[in-house]
Amino acid sequence: MKTLTRQVPKDPVCGMRVSAAEDAPTLVYEGSSFWFCSKDCREAFRKSPSRFTKGKSWIVRLLERIADVNEKEFGGKPPRCCGGHGNKRTS
């Protein structure tokens, strides 16, 4: 006898497991329904759905987002707290 299990949707932007409740942010793209943890993730998906549906794992997408923020905030260099920008430790 086959057991049916209910799958919990995963936010395609951040990879978080989300509730498929009626009030959850959702979006239909190319005939498929997607659920999101927040309106921000839904908006990121809406702006560039192909970025989140082309087979990359959620961790790869997360690392890409971190790299994008690093580039915008620190010019691709490590922040000062990590020894960047000439802030050298002396011992």
N, CA, C and O atoms as CSV, one atom per row, in Angstrom:
chain,resi,resn,atom,element,x,y,z
A,1,MET,N,N,0.839,-1.183,0.000
A,1,MET,CA,C,0.000,0.000,0.000
A,1,MET,C,C,0.883,1.244,0.000
A,1,MET,O,O,1.822,1.348,0.789
A,2,LYS,N,N,0.580,2.171,-0.875
A,2,LYS,CA,C,1.372,3.392,-1.012
A,2,LYS,C,C,0.894,4.434,0.010
A,2,LYS,O,O,-0.306,4.667,0.156
A,3,THR,N,N,1.844,5.050,0.707
A,3,THR,CA,C,1.524,6.077,1.679
A,3,THR,C,C,1.684,7.437,1.025
A,3,THR,O,O,2.710,7.723,0.409
A,4,LEU,N,N,0.678,8.264,1.162
A,4,LEU,CA,C,0.752,9.616,0.623
A,4,LEU,C,C,1.306,10.548,1.683
A,4,LEU,O,O,0.857,10.534,2.829
A,5,THR,N,N,2.273,11.349,1.304
A,5,THR,CA,C,2.829,12.337,2.218
A,5,THR,C,C,2.588,13.716,1.639
A,5,THR,O,O,2.685,13.924,0.429
A,6,ARG,N,N,2.282,14.626,2.492
A,6,ARG,CA,C,2.058,16.004,2.066
A,6,ARG,C,C,3.389,16.738,2.068
A,6,ARG,O,O,4.066,16.814,3.093
A,7,GLN,N,N,3.748,17.265,0.940
A,7,GLN,CA,C,5.005,17.999,0.856
A,7,GLN,C,C,4.801,19.431,1.325
A,7,GLN,O,O,3.790,20.065,1.021
A,8,VAL,N,N,5.772,19.922,2.065
A,8,VAL,CA,C,5.752,21.305,2.522
A,8,VAL,C,C,6.481,22.118,1.468
A,8,VAL,O,O,7.619,21.797,1.124
A,9,PRO,N,N,5.848,23.170,0.944
A,9,PRO,CA,C,6.511,23.969,-0.101
A,9,PRO,C,C,7.786,24.631,0.402
A,9,PRO,O,O,7.930,24.926,1.588
A,10,LYS,N,N,8.704,24.855,-0.527
A,10,LYS,CA,C,9.956,25.536,-0.216
A,10,LYS,C,C,10.004,26.837,-0.997
A,10,LYS,O,O,9.742,26.860,-2.200
A,11,ASP,N,N,10.340,27.915,-0.312
A,11,ASP,CA,C,10.488,29.220,-0.953
A,11,ASP,C,C,11.607,29.106,-1.986
A,11,ASP,O,O,12.730,28.759,-1.621
A,12,PRO,N,N,11.338,29.388,-3.272
A,12,PRO,CA,C,12.366,29.234,-4.295
A,12,PRO,C,C,13.484,30.275,-4.209
A,12,PRO,O,O,14.533,30.112,-4.831
A,13,VAL,N,N,13.263,31.335,-3.446
A,13,VAL,CA,C,14.267,32.393,-3.343
A,13,VAL,C,C,15.274,32.093,-2.233
A,13,VAL,O,O,16.482,32.130,-2.467
A,14,CYS,N,N,14.781,31.794,-1.023
A,14,CYS,CA,C,15.688,31.600,0.106
A,14,CYS,C,C,15.823,30.151,0.547
A,14,CYS,O,O,16.712,29.826,1.333
A,15,GLY,N,N,14.943,29.265,0.048
A,15,GLY,CA,C,15.029,27.856,0.387
A,15,GLY,C,C,14.325,27.454,1.663
A,15,GLY,O,O,14.342,26.281,2.038
A,16,MET,N,N,13.704,28.409,2.337
A,16,MET,CA,C,13.014,28.129,3.590
A,16,MET,C,C,11.737,27.333,3.331
A,16,MET,O,O,11.032,27.595,2.357
A,17,ARG,N,N,11.435,26.365,4.194
A,17,ARG,CA,C,10.161,25.648,4.127
A,17,ARG,C,C,9.072,26.597,4.605
A,17,ARG,O,O,9.225,27.268,5.625
A,18,VAL,N,N,7.972,26.648,3.859
A,18,VAL,CA,C,6.903,27.601,4.177
A,18,VAL,C,C,5.557,26.901,4.262
A,18,VAL,O,O,5.380,25.801,3.738
A,19,SER,N,N,4.633,27.538,4.913
A,19,SER,CA,C,3.276,27.038,5.030
A,19,SER,C,C,2.491,27.423,3.786
A,19,SER,O,O,2.602,28.545,3.290
A,20,ALA,N,N,1.709,26.497,3.295
A,20,ALA,CA,C,0.867,26.781,2.127
A,20,ALA,C,C,-0.498,27.299,2.597
A,20,ALA,O,O,-1.531,26.948,2.028
A,21,ALA,N,N,-0.488,28.119,3.621
A,21,ALA,CA,C,-1.726,28.690,4.164
A,21,ALA,C,C,-2.312,29.696,3.182
A,21,ALA,O,O,-1.619,30.206,2.301
A,22,GLU,N,N,-3.588,29.969,3.350
A,22,GLU,CA,C,-4.272,30.897,2.442
A,22,GLU,C,C,-3.652,32.288,2.438
A,22,GLU,O,O,-3.657,32.961,1.407
A,23,ASP,N,N,-3.120,32.725,3.573
A,23,ASP,CA,C,-2.579,34.087,3.652
A,23,ASP,C,C,-1.086,34.161,3.303
A,23,ASP,O,O,-0.492,35.237,3.372
A,24,ALA,N,N,-0.478,33.036,2.932
A,24,ALA,CA,C,0.944,33.035,2.570
A,24,ALA,C,C,1.139,33.725,1.222
A,24,ALA,O,O,0.303,33.584,0.330
A,25,PRO,N,N,2.244,34.476,1.063
A,25,PRO,CA,C,2.523,35.088,-0.240
A,25,PRO,C,C,2.729,34.002,-1.293
A,25,PRO,O,O,3.510,33.074,-1.086
A,26,THR,N,N,2.038,34.117,-2.409
A,26,THR,CA,C,2.134,33.136,-3.492
A,26,THR,C,C,2.251,33.842,-4.832
A,26,THR,O,O,2.025,35.047,-4.948
A,27,LEU,N,N,2.610,33.057,-5.840
A,27,LEU,CA,C,2.697,33.573,-7.201
A,27,LEU,C,C,2.588,32.383,-8.146
A,27,LEU,O,O,3.161,31.325,-7.885
A,28,VAL,N,N,1.866,32.550,-9.226
A,28,VAL,CA,C,1.789,31.515,-10.252
A,28,VAL,C,C,2.693,31.942,-11.401
A,28,VAL,O,O,2.561,33.045,-11.933
A,29,TYR,N,N,3.617,31.054,-11.778
A,29,TYR,CA,C,4.567,31.332,-12.856
A,29,TYR,C,C,4.587,30.129,-13.790
A,29,TYR,O,O,4.834,29.002,-13.361
A,30,GLU,N,N,4.329,30.378,-15.055
A,30,GLU,CA,C,4.303,29.341,-16.085
A,30,GLU,C,C,3.491,28.124,-15.648
A,30,GLU,O,O,3.902,26.982,-15.855
A,31,GLY,N,N,2.333,28.385,-15.040
A,31,GLY,CA,C,1.412,27.321,-14.646
A,31,GLY,C,C,1.725,26.631,-13.339
A,31,GLY,O,O,0.977,25.743,-12.928
A,32,SER,N,N,2.804,27.004,-12.669
A,32,SER,CA,C,3.162,26.414,-11.381
A,32,SER,C,C,2.967,27.431,-10.272
A,32,SER,O,O,3.249,28.617,-10.440
A,33,SER,N,N,2.478,26.949,-9.131
A,33,SER,CA,C,2.299,27.811,-7.960
A,33,SER,C,C,3.550,27.778,-7.103
A,33,SER,O,O,4.137,26.719,-6.880
A,34,PHE,N,N,3.950,28.943,-6.626
A,34,PHE,CA,C,5.102,29.066,-5.743
A,34,PHE,C,C,4.662,29.768,-4.467
A,34,PHE,O,O,3.888,30.724,-4.514
A,35,TRP,N,N,5.163,29.289,-3.314
A,35,TRP,CA,C,4.885,29.905,-2.029
A,35,TRP,C,C,6.166,30.541,-1.517
A,35,TRP,O,O,7.266,30.074,-1.812
A,36,PHE,N,N,6.012,31.620,-0.741
A,36,PHE,CA,C,7.159,32.385,-0.266
A,36,PHE,C,C,7.066,32.637,1.227
A,36,PHE,O,O,5.974,32.655,1.795
A,37,CYS,N,N,8.212,32.830,1.860
A,37,CYS,CA,C,8.236,33.109,3.298
A,37,CYS,C,C,7.844,34.553,3.579
A,37,CYS,O,O,7.397,34.874,4.680
A,38,SER,N,N,8.009,35.423,2.589
A,38,SER,CA,C,7.708,36.841,2.793
A,38,SER,C,C,7.364,37.503,1.465
A,38,SER,O,O,7.586,36.941,0.393
A,39,LYS,N,N,6.822,38.696,1.562
A,39,LYS,CA,C,6.523,39.471,0.353
A,39,LYS,C,C,7.820,39.889,-0.350
A,39,LYS,O,O,7.845,40.036,-1.572
A,40,ASP,N,N,8.896,40.079,0.423
A,40,ASP,CA,C,10.189,40.443,-0.176
A,40,ASP,C,C,10.704,39.338,-1.086
A,40,ASP,O,O,11.181,39.615,-2.187
A,41,CYS,N,N,10.613,38.082,-0.636
A,41,CYS,CA,C,11.055,36.960,-1.480
A,41,CYS,C,C,10.152,36.841,-2.706
A,41,CYS,O,O,10.629,36.566,-3.807
A,42,ARG,N,N,8.851,37.048,-2.519
A,42,ARG,CA,C,7.943,36.992,-3.667
A,42,ARG,C,C,8.298,38.072,-4.681
A,42,ARG,O,O,8.259,37.821,-5.885
A,43,GLU,N,N,8.644,39.268,-4.213
A,43,GLU,CA,C,8.998,40.367,-5.119
A,43,GLU,C,C,10.311,40.081,-5.848
A,43,GLU,O,O,10.442,40.392,-7.032
A,44,ALA,N,N,11.277,39.495,-5.151
A,44,ALA,CA,C,12.540,39.121,-5.800
A,44,ALA,C,C,12.287,38.101,-6.903
A,44,ALA,O,O,12.888,38.179,-7.974
A,45,PHE,N,N,11.407,37.152,-6.645
A,45,PHE,CA,C,11.053,36.150,-7.648
A,45,PHE,C,C,10.329,36.800,-8.819
A,45,PHE,O,O,10.608,36.489,-9.977
A,46,ARG,N,N,9.398,37.702,-8.520
A,46,ARG,CA,C,8.620,38.373,-9.565
A,46,ARG,C,C,9.536,39.161,-10.512
A,46,ARG,O,O,9.296,39.201,-11.719
A,47,LYS,N,N,10.577,39.782,-9.965
A,47,LYS,CA,C,11.493,40.592,-10.777
A,47,LYS,C,C,12.338,39.742,-11.718
A,47,LYS,O,O,12.673,40.181,-12.818
A,48,SER,N,N,12.684,38.527,-11.294
A,48,SER,CA,C,13.568,37.685,-12.112
A,48,SER,C,C,13.271,36.202,-11.863
A,48,SER,O,O,14.085,35.505,-11.258
A,49,PRO,N,N,12.120,35.718,-12.322
A,49,PRO,CA,C,11.747,34.328,-12.030
A,49,PRO,C,C,12.722,33.296,-12.596
A,49,PRO,O,O,12.941,32.255,-11.976
A,50,SER,N,N,13.302,33.562,-13.744
A,50,SER,CA,C,14.212,32.578,-14.331
A,50,SER,C,C,15.449,32.367,-13.462
A,50,SER,O,O,16.060,31.299,-13.500
A,51,ARG,N,N,15.816,33.374,-12.686
A,51,ARG,CA,C,16.964,33.255,-11.789
A,51,ARG,C,C,16.730,32.179,-10.721
A,51,ARG,O,O,17.677,31.575,-10.218
A,52,PHE,N,N,15.453,31.951,-10.383
A,52,PHE,CA,C,15.120,31.026,-9.304
A,52,PHE,C,C,14.502,29.719,-9.789
A,52,PHE,O,O,14.133,28.875,-8.972
A,53,THR,N,N,14.384,29.537,-11.091
A,53,THR,CA,C,13.745,28.326,-11.604
A,53,THR,C,C,14.628,27.554,-12.579
A,53,THR,O,O,14.136,26.654,-13.259
A,54,LYS,N,N,15.870,27.866,-12.664
A,54,LYS,CA,C,16.750,27.215,-13.642
A,54,LYS,C,C,17.599,26.098,-13.053
A,54,LYS,O,O,18.676,25.808,-13.575
A,55,GLY,N,N,17.143,25.470,-11.984
A,55,GLY,CA,C,17.815,24.282,-11.471
A,55,GLY,C,C,18.908,24.513,-10.441
A,55,GLY,O,O,19.523,23.546,-9.991
A,56,LYS,N,N,19.175,25.746,-10.052
A,56,LYS,CA,C,20.183,25.975,-9.025
A,56,LYS,C,C,19.590,25.632,-7.664
A,56,LYS,O,O,18.414,25.888,-7.408
A,57,SER,N,N,20.397,25.061,-6.807
A,57,SER,CA,C,19.929,24.747,-5.462
A,57,SER,C,C,19.788,26.047,-4.660
A,57,SER,O,O,20.365,27.075,-5.013
A,58,TRP,N,N,19.027,25.977,-3.601
A,58,TRP,CA,C,18.793,27.176,-2.792
A,58,TRP,C,C,20.090,27.697,-2.188
A,58,TRP,O,O,20.242,28.907,-2.018
A,59,ILE,N,N,21.032,26.809,-1.859
A,59,ILE,CA,C,22.271,27.274,-1.249
A,59,ILE,C,C,23.114,28.046,-2.257
A,59,ILE,O,O,23.767,29.023,-1.891
A,60,VAL,N,N,23.111,27.626,-3.511
A,60,VAL,CA,C,23.846,28.355,-4.552
A,60,VAL,C,C,23.230,29.735,-4.734
A,60,VAL,O,O,23.945,30.729,-4.854
A,61,ARG,N,N,21.892,29.793,-4.754
A,61,ARG,CA,C,21.225,31.090,-4.888
A,61,ARG,C,C,21.514,31.983,-3.689
A,61,ARG,O,O,21.695,33.190,-3.851
A,62,LEU,N,N,21.562,31.407,-2.481
A,62,LEU,CA,C,21.875,32.183,-1.279
A,62,LEU,C,C,23.294,32.746,-1.373
A,62,LEU,O,O,23.514,33.920,-1.075
A,63,LEU,N,N,24.244,31.928,-1.779
A,63,LEU,CA,C,25.618,32.407,-1.907
A,63,LEU,C,C,25.741,33.495,-2.961
A,63,LEU,O,O,26.518,34.435,-2.797
A,64,GLU,N,N,24.976,33.372,-4.043
A,64,GLU,CA,C,24.979,34.427,-5.065
A,64,GLU,C,C,24.427,35.728,-4.509
A,64,GLU,O,O,24.952,36.803,-4.800
A,65,ARG,N,N,23.357,35.636,-3.698
A,65,ARG,CA,C,22.788,36.843,-3.086
A,65,ARG,C,C,23.780,37.486,-2.124
A,65,ARG,O,O,23.899,38.710,-2.082
A,66,ILE,N,N,24.491,36.668,-1.350
A,66,ILE,CA,C,25.499,37.200,-0.426
A,66,ILE,C,C,26.600,37.899,-1.213
A,66,ILE,O,O,27.048,38.980,-0.831
A,67,ALA,N,N,27.037,37.287,-2.310
A,67,ALA,CA,C,28.077,37.897,-3.142
A,67,ALA,C,C,27.599,39.219,-3.736
A,67,ALA,O,O,28.371,40.173,-3.826
A,68,ASP,N,N,26.322,39.281,-4.144
A,68,ASP,CA,C,25.769,40.529,-4.682
A,68,ASP,C,C,25.780,41.631,-3.635
A,68,ASP,O,O,26.147,42.769,-3.929
A,69,VAL,N,N,25.380,41.297,-2.410
A,69,VAL,CA,C,25.366,42.285,-1.329
A,69,VAL,C,C,26.790,42.718,-1.014
A,69,VAL,O,O,27.045,43.905,-0.815
A,70,ASN,N,N,27.721,41.766,-0.966
A,70,ASN,CA,C,29.119,42.103,-0.700
A,70,ASN,C,C,29.652,43.071,-1.749
A,70,ASN,O,O,30.355,44.027,-1.423
A,71,GLU,N,N,29.312,42.816,-3.010
A,71,GLU,CA,C,29.768,43.688,-4.096
A,71,GLU,C,C,29.202,45.093,-3.935
A,71,GLU,O,O,29.924,46.077,-4.098
A,72,LYS,N,N,27.907,45.192,-3.614
A,72,LYS,CA,C,27.255,46.501,-3.473
A,72,LYS,C,C,27.760,47.257,-2.251
A,72,LYS,O,O,28.029,48.456,-2.326
A,73,GLU,N,N,27.888,46.556,-1.122
A,73,GLU,CA,C,28.220,47.223,0.142
A,73,GLU,C,C,29.713,47.453,0.348
A,73,GLU,O,O,30.118,48.462,0.927
A,74,PHE,N,N,30.528,46.515,-0.126
A,74,PHE,CA,C,31.955,46.580,0.178
A,74,PHE,C,C,32.843,46.567,-1.056
A,74,PHE,O,O,34.061,46.445,-0.935
A,75,GLY,N,N,32.259,46.689,-2.235
A,75,GLY,CA,C,33.048,46.688,-3.463
A,75,GLY,C,C,33.747,45.363,-3.736
A,75,GLY,O,O,34.770,45.326,-4.420
A,76,GLY,N,N,33.190,44.267,-3.197
A,76,GLY,CA,C,33.767,42.950,-3.421
A,76,GLY,C,C,34.914,42.613,-2.487
A,76,GLY,O,O,35.449,41.506,-2.548
A,77,LYS,N,N,35.309,43.551,-1.615
A,77,LYS,CA,C,36.391,43.319,-0.662
A,77,LYS,C,C,35.792,42.915,0.679
A,77,LYS,O,O,34.615,43.174,0.930
A,78,PRO,N,N,36.584,42.286,1.543
A,78,PRO,CA,C,36.051,41.940,2.863
A,78,PRO,C,C,35.753,43.201,3.671
A,78,PRO,O,O,36.466,44.195,3.540
A,79,PRO,N,N,34.708,43.175,4.506
A,79,PRO,CA,C,34.426,44.334,5.357
A,79,PRO,C,C,35.526,44.514,6.401
A,79,PRO,O,O,36.316,43.602,6.646
A,80,ARG,N,N,35.570,45.681,7.005
A,80,ARG,CA,C,36.613,45.999,7.984
A,80,ARG,C,C,36.673,44.984,9.125
A,80,ARG,O,O,37.753,44.660,9.620
A,81,CYS,N,N,35.521,44.492,9.534
A,81,CYS,CA,C,35.514,43.546,10.654
A,81,CYS,C,C,36.228,42.250,10.299
A,81,CYS,O,O,36.581,41.480,11.191
A,82,CYS,N,N,36.445,41.996,9.022
A,82,CYS,CA,C,37.118,40.772,8.570
A,82,CYS,C,C,38.542,41.034,8.116
A,82,CYS,O,O,39.144,40.199,7.442
A,83,GLY,N,N,39.080,42.180,8.477
A,83,GLY,CA,C,40.454,42.490,8.122
A,83,GLY,C,C,40.613,43.196,6.796
A,83,GLY,O,O,41.734,43.352,6.310
A,84,GLY,N,N,39.524,43.624,6.205
A,84,GLY,CA,C,39.597,44.293,4.905
A,84,GLY,C,C,39.919,45.767,5.027
A,84,GLY,O,O,39.943,46.309,6.133
A,85,HIS,N,N,40.163,46.414,3.917
A,85,HIS,CA,C,40.375,47.864,3.836
A,85,HIS,C,C,41.545,48.349,4.679
A,85,HIS,O,O,41.489,49.433,5.258
A,86,GLY,N,N,42.599,47.555,4.750
A,86,GLY,CA,C,43.812,48.002,5.455
A,86,GLY,C,C,43.740,47.912,6.969
A,86,GLY,O,O,44.647,48.389,7.651
A,87,ASN,N,N,42.711,47.328,7.504
A,87,ASN,CA,C,42.575,47.202,8.954
A,87,ASN,C,C,43.302,45.922,9.375
A,87,ASN,O,O,42.706,44.845,9.407
A,88,LYS,N,N,44.589,46.048,9.697
A,88,LYS,CA,C,45.395,44.869,10.014
A,88,LYS,C,C,45.493,44.678,11.517
A,88,LYS,O,O,45.551,45.631,12.294
A,89,ARG,N,N,45.508,43.402,11.893
A,89,ARG,CA,C,45.663,43.074,13.316
A,89,ARG,C,C,47.129,43.187,13.705
A,89,ARG,O,O,48.025,42.848,12.933
A,90,THR,N,N,47.343,43.657,14.884
A,90,THR,CA,C,48.709,43.683,15.429
A,90,THR,C,C,48.723,42.849,16.682
A,90,THR,O,O,47.796,42.913,17.490
A,91,SER,N,N,49.773,42.064,16.852
A,91,SER,CA,C,49.835,41.256,18.062
A,91,SER,C,C,51.129,41.472,18.793
A,91,SER,O,O,51.354,40.867,19.841
